[in-house]
């Protein structure tokens, strides 16, 4: 658990060192071009997902994980060389913005794929929230280091710093592989981790289309992106109306971020794993959607900054500390092909597609004359469906987990893809 938490710390710590650099490069690439940068991110994701599927099919995880993170480290050093030499600064800035946006989703997705492959379902219920504490600590340490170093060493020099932090993640991977054993993950008898998964680069899409369980996880992610996007748009409107000064707006956002990070660490360290063990995965997956539905209704009645702040803090901290670890547990009962191939499709392409679709839906509702109350009511209805889907997924997870335990004891035949 300690090595897993350190791995996640290095991963998010390295990312959050370069995230402010990404935002700076987004401005350098032109504020009026940001919509094209988001479109470019989606297109880059469309290209990267099949390539990752091909790599996962050809190489064992002992090779796959170092190759993926090694590729990102080399890219960082390459961007550093380009920025220092000043070659095509605008193009380089836009390319770095897109690359960082793709890197974030892929790096975290691969991490949780490894965790789902490494731990048994019962272990995940006890440990995933505590492992997530490492990531939250990295999310605090990364921007803190950037704030301390950026003015002293310059923006470009942060890239080698991030590369060095990511290199430490490779050490953690090696230690975890040694602990897990070369022949298979702990408790997963007969799992061969020394060969590639085989198959085609599009297998993740095929398996997603053929499994109600996996499609349900996809729907769960899309509904999360919908409520998040609706709240983000409403946040922009409320904050603009509440604060006329740009500095006051920045301070308001910083206050929300500080509260989210603090609450997330406290929940992960002291609440989440106990909540999962006591309440069970179905209720844990439904908890945040129910809170968000109530928050939408409250915002519809009182669209003011104080209410928005409470809802956003609850939504973001609840996702990081409770919903995301519980969602990652859903993959522990699936075959390795789904843990690496299908999960990556869900975490990257489905997530980005949900973001884009939700943004257009919000605009459509506004064009149709939905006011704040109508839009918030729509969001509450979506959150209610989200909660019901979470309960169904949690129950299905329990069924598949019980079947897997029976399989490991040799009492039944494996069920396959969790349909």
N, C-alpha and C positions, 0 to 999 in steps of 0.2 A: 504494500500500500504506500509506503514511504517513497519508494522509487517511482511509482506511478504518479504520485502527487508532485514529485520533483520534476518529472517529465512534463506534466501539464503546466507547472510553474514556468519552466524554460520556454515552452511553446507560446503561452500567452504573454509572458514577459517579453520575449523577442518580438512578438507581433505588436504589442502596445508601445514598444520603443519606436517602431517605424510608422505606426498609425498616424501620429501627428505629421510625420514627413509626407505621408500620402495626402492628407488634407491640404498641406501646403502646396504640394505639386498639383492638386486639383485646382487651386486658385491660380497657380502659375500657368496651367493649361487653358485658363479662361473660364470664368464663372458662367458665362453664357453658353458654354459647351458641356456643362455637367450632365445634361440629359443624354448626350451622346456617349459620355463616359460610362453611364449606367447601361446603355444599350451595348456598348463594347464589352462590358463585364459579362453580360448575359451571353453574348456570342462567344467570348473566350471560354466561358463555362461549358457551352455546347461542344466546343472542340476538345476541351480537357477531359470531360467525363469519359468518352469512349477510349481515349488514350490511356487513362488510368485503368479502365476495365481490361484493356489489352495487357498492361503491365501486371495486373493482379492475376491474370490467367497464365502468364508465362513464368513468373518468379515466385518463390516461396517468400513468406513474410520476413525471413532473415535477410533477404536481398531487397524486397519491395520497400520496406520502411526506410532503410538507409538511402535507397535510390531516390525516393520521393523527397525526403528532407535534404539530402545532399544536393539535389537539383535546385531546391529553393535557396540553399546557402550559396551555391555558385551564382545563381541569378542575382542575389543581393550584392555580391562582390562585383559582378558585371555592371550593375546599375551604379555602384560606387565609382567605378572607373569612368563611366560615361558622364556622370555628374561632375566629377573632378576636372575632366578634360573639357567640359562645356560643349560637347557635340550635340547639335540639334536639341536645344534645351526644352522647347515647347513639346516636341514629339516625345522626348524622353520623359517629361513630366506626365504627360497623358498616359504613356505606356506603363509607367510605374504605378499610377493610380489604379489602372485596370488590373495589373499584376497583383498588387497588394490585396485587392478585393477578392480575387480568385484564391490567392494563397490562404487567406484567413479561413474560408470555408473548407478548403481541401485539407489543410493542416489539422484542423480540429476534428474533421470527419475521420481522417485516418487514425488519429489518436483514439477516438471512441470505438472505432472498428477493432483496434488492437485490444482495448480493454474488454470489449464484449467477447473477444476470442480467448482472452487470458483467464477470465474469471467465470466461475459457475454462477448460475442464476441466484442461488442462495447467498453467495459471496457478494454479488453485485448489490443486493438489497441492503447489505450491511455496510459496504465500503464505498460505493460510487459517490455518495454525497461527501464523504471525507476526502476522497481523491479530488473532487471538484474544488475543495478548499485551496489546493495547490494552485489551480488555475486562477482562482479569485485573487490569491496573493500575488501571482504574476501580473494580473491585470492592474493591480495597484502599484507594484514595483516598477513595471515598465514605463508608464507615463511619468512616474516620479523621477526615474533616471533621466528621461528625456528632458523634463523641465529643468533638471540640475545641469545637464551636460550641453544642451543645444546652444545656449548663448556662449559657452566656453570653447567648445570644439567645432561648432558649425553643424549645420543640418546634414551635410553629406557624410560627415564622420560617424554619424549614428548608425549607418548601414553596416560597417564592419562590427560594431558593437552588437547589433542584432544578430549578425551571422555567428558571432562567437557564442552567444547565448543559445542559439538554435543548435550549435554543435554539441553543447552539453546534453541536449535531448538525445543525441545518438548514444552517448554513454549510458543513459537511463534505459534506452531500448535494449542495449546489449546485456545489461544486468537483468532486465525483466525476462529476456529470452532464456538466460541461464537459469533463472528461477523457475520459469514455466516448463523447461525441459525441451529437448530437441524433438521428441516424438509427439508431443501434443500438449495442449494446455492442461493445467491442473484439473483433475476430475473429469476430463473429456477424453475418455479412453478411445483409442483407435483413430484419433484425429491426427492426420499427417501434416505437420507444418513445414516439412522440409521439401515440399514440392509445390509448384504453382497450382492455382485452382483449375487451370484448363479452360476450355470453352472459348467463346467469342467476345469481342469487345462490347457487343451490344447485349450481353446476357443480363446485365443489371436492369435494362429496360424490359426485357422479356419476362424476367421473373417478377418484376413489379406489376406488370399487366396481368400475370397469371395467379396472383395471390391476393385474396381479400384482406388478409392480415397486413401485408405490406402496403396495399392500397389504402388501408385504414390509417397506417402510420403516415402515409403521404397526405391524406386528408387532414389529419391532426396537425401536420406542419403547415399546410396551406391556411387552415383556420387561424393558427397562431399568427402567421404573417398578416392575415386580414385584420385582426383586431389590433395588432401592433401598428400597422400602417394607418388605420383609422385614428388611433390615438396620437400618432405622430403628426398627422395633418391637423387634428384638432388642437394639439399642443402648440403648433406654429401660430394658429389663429389666436388662441387665448393669450399666449406670451406676448405677441405683437400688440394686442389690445391693452394688456396689463402694464407693459413697460415701454416707455417711449425712448429711453436711453439704451444704446447698444451695450454698454458696459453692464447695466442692470440686467439685461437679458442674459448675458454671458454668466453673470453671477448666479442667476436663477438656475440655469442649466447645471452649473457647477455644484450648486446645493443639492439638486436632484441626484447627480452622479455620486456625490459623497455619501448621501443617505443610502442609495442603492448598493454601493460597494460594501458599506459597513453592515447593512442588514443582511446582505448575501453571505458574508463570511460567518456571521453569527448563526444564521439558519443552517448553513452547511455543517458547521462544527457541532452544533448542539441539538438541532431539531430534526433535520430531514431523515437521517437514517433511522431514528426512533419512530418518526411518523410513518415511514414505510413499513417497518416491522409491526407496528400497532394497528394502523388503519388499513394497510394493504395497498398494492399498486393501483387497483381501480379507483379508489377514493382519492389517492394522491394525485393521479392524473386528472381527476375532475375538479380538484380543489381550486386551482388557479382560474380555470374557465368560469366557475361559479362566482368567484370574487370579481373577475373582470366584467361579467354580465351585470352584477350589482353596481360596479363602477360606471359603466355606460349609462345605466338608468339614472344614477345620481348626477352625472355630468349633463344629461339631458334636462334635468330639472334645475341644476345650478352650474352653468358653464363658466366657472371662475377658476383663478389660478390655484387657490388653496385646495380645491377638490381635485383638480387636474394633478397636482403634485402628489397627493396621496395615492391616486389611482395609478399613476406612472411608477411610483416607487414600489407599490405592491405588485404591479404587473412585471416589472423588470427583475426585481429581487426574487419574486416567486418563480419566475422562469429559470433564472440562473441557479437558484438554490434548490428548488424542489422539482419543477416540471422537467427540466432538461436531464438531470440524472435519472429520473424515473423513465423518461422516454428512451434513454440509452439502454436501460435494463431490458426493454422489449426485444432487443437484438440478441441477447444472450441465449435465447432458446432456439435460434435459427441456425441453419448450416453456414459454414464459413463463407461460401460463395455470396450469401446474402449479407453477411457482416462486412464484407469488403466491397463487393460490386454494387449490389442494390442499395446498400446504405449510402454509398457515395452519391448515387443518383438522387436519392431523397434529400441528403444534406446540402447539396449544391444546386442542381438543376431545378428540382421541385421547389426549393426554398426561394431561389431567385425568381422563378416563374411566378410563385405566389406573391412576392413583393410587387412585381410589375403589374400583375392582374389586379391586385388590391388597389394600387394607386389609380389605375384607370377606372375601377368600379367606384371609388370615392368621387372621382371627377364626374362620372356619369350620374350618380345620385344628386350631386350638386346641380348639374345641368337640368335634371328632371324636377328641380324645385324642392328637394329635400332640405329642410333647414337643419339646425343643430339637433333639435329634438328627434326629428325623423331619422337622421343619420345615426344618432346614438342608439335609438330603438333598434335599428337594423343591426348595429354592432352587438347589442345585447342578445338578439335572436341568434346571431352567428356564434356567440360565445356559449349559448345554451346547447346548440348542436355540438360544439367543441367538447363540452362537458360530457354529453351522452356518448360521443365517440371515444372519449378517454376511458369511460367505464367499460365499454365493450372491449377495447384493446387490453385493458388490465385483466379482464376475465379471460380473454383468449390467451393472454400471456400465461396466466396460471394454468390453464389447460395444457398448453404446449410444454410448460415447465414440468408438470407432473408426468407427462408422456416421456419427456427426455430423461427424467430420473429413472423411470421404469426401463427405458432403453439401456441406460448405463448399467442397470442391475441385470440386464439380459432377460427381462420378462416379456417385452413386446418388440415388435419390428419397428424401426425408425419410421416416422411419419413423413419425412421429406421436408418440403418447403413451407410448412406452417400455413396451409391454406384454410 
